[in-house]
Amino acid sequence: MNRWARRDEWVNRVIRYPGAVAIRLRILRLRVLGVRIGSRCWIRRIDLPRNPWDIAIGDGVGLDHGVVLLTSGFRRNSPRLMIGSGTYVNRFTMLDASESIKIEPDCMIGPFCYITDHDHGTGAGRTIAEQPLVGRPVSIGRNVWIGAGAIILKGVRIGSGAVIGAGAVVTRDVGENEKVVGMAARMIGMRAESGG
């Protein structure tokens, strides 16, 4: 190995080492707070406003800067927010669970997405803030790609292998391998069996 290659290797280690230590300390802090976290996770600065014990994160999950994992409601024995192994959640995405949001393994979620399992009641005679939450579970299948800025609303089930286009607002179920785009999302075709 020549002199420049050794220098580059040393510089790379010096630059990367503090980041790796910070990630390990972050994971340790989250575990102490009650988050169930698997091994080999990559977690940047994320926000957990409340109820960290309601969150379960699988092995090898990546959570980038500014991701918000928000759970609401009384403490229960099973997690409200589950992120499957090998899933990556990009910057400034918010997962907001009061009932249940389950993301299966190997999903890719783009930046600035919003996934929620509830909204507020809208009955007459009381302000919106006084209305109870109305919720239905959200389920996202294995190997789903959700494009930047997509919004997934309460009660939606997304089948394995589906693709959600950037900026889509998903209000209805999406079948396996379907590609959907638009506001509200509509089917534009099926994924090819070869994985394309």
Beta strands, then each sheet from edge to edge (+ up, - down):
strand 1: 36-37
strand 2: 42-43
strand 3: 55-57
strand 4: 62-63
strand 5: 68-71
strand 6: 81-83
strand 7: 88-89
strand 8: 94-97
strand 9: 101-103
strand 10: 108-109
strand 11: 114-116
strand 12: 118-120
strand 13: 133-135
strand 14: 138-140
strand 15: 145-146
strand 16: 151-152
strand 17: 157-158
strand 18: 163-164
strand 19: 169-170
strand 20: 178-181
strand 21: 186-190
sheet 1: 1+ 3+ 6+ 9+ 14+ 17+
sheet 2: 2+ 4+ 7+ 10+ 15+ 18+ 20+ 21-
sheet 3: 5+ 8+ 11+ 16+ 19+
sheet 4: 12+ 13-
end
